[in-house]
Amino acid sequence: MSDYIVDHPILKFERGKKVKFFFEGREIEGYEDQPIAAALHAAGIRVLSYSEKLGRPRGFFCAVGKCSSCLMEVDGRGNVMVCMEPLREGMQVRRQKGRGKV
């Protein structure tokens, strides 16, 4: 069974080539140009960041770039909305707590 929708009566899902990237040092595979958050979710990673004040876990929430639940550090850049950021080969992705470093 797949974590991806493979057949839909209306929508067409085209995937890029499979690429490897790193989440907190762990090698993971995803599809080029898919949102990083989608690749992490498919790999079973549900906690993307932690709230600033209480340190509560945050996950994949709105998926359209309107909230701050998916802010992560990507290739050393903080506060990247991974629901909108396309996946590329070799990316280094890390969780961040709160606002992160800019």
N, C-alpha and C positions, 0 to 999 in steps of 0.2 A: 504494500500500500504506500502511496506517495503523499508527501505533505503539500504537493502542488495540485492545482486543478489542471487536468490535462485535456478535458473535453467539456465544452460549453456550447449550448445551442445558439448563442448570439455572439459572444466574444471570442476572439482569436488570440491565443497566447503564443507569442514567438519568443524563444529564449536565445540569448547570446551564447557564446562558447563558454564552457566550464572553465572557471579560473580558481586559483587558490589565493586565499588571503589569511590574515592572522588576527585572531581575537584573543587579546591578552596572552600572546605567545603561542596559542594553540592554532595549528593549521586547520582551516575549514575550506570547503568548496562551495561555490555559488555560481551564478550565471552573470557574465559580464553585462553591465548596464542595469541590472535589476537593483532596486533599492537595497542598500546594505542591511537595513532592518529586516527586510524580507528574507535575505540569506541567513541572517542570524536566527530568525524565528524558525526557518526550516531546519536549522541545525539544532533546535531545541533550546536555544538561548532566549529566555523570556525576560530577564532583568537587563535593561539597557543602561539605566543610570539610577542615581539615588537623590532624593530631595535634599535641598540644602539644610534646612532647619532640623528636621527629625531623622534624616538618613533613611527614609522609607524607599523601598524599591519602586522603580518606574519601568513600565513596559511599553510595548508597541500599542499606542492608543488611537490617535486620530488618523495617522497615515497620510496626511495631506499638508503637513508643515504648519499647522495652526496652534499646536501646543508645544510644550517643552519637554515632554516625556522621553523623547528619543535623542536628547543631546548627548553626544559622545565625543571622544577624542579620536580623530582620524589622521593618520600620518603626522602626528604631533600637533595638529590644529584642534583646539578646544571648541566646544559649542557647535558641533556639526550636527545638523538635523539628518540623521541617518535614514529617515523615512523618505527623504528626497534625494539623498546623495547616491549617485550611481556607483556600483561596485566595479573595481578595477583589479587586475592581477597584482598581487603582492601587497595590498593595502594593510596597514597596521591599525587595528581598531581596539580601543580600550573604553571601559566604563569610566564615567567621571562622577564626582559627587558635587551636587549643587550646580553652581554657575560654571565651574571649570575655569581653566586658565585660557586667556585669549592670546 
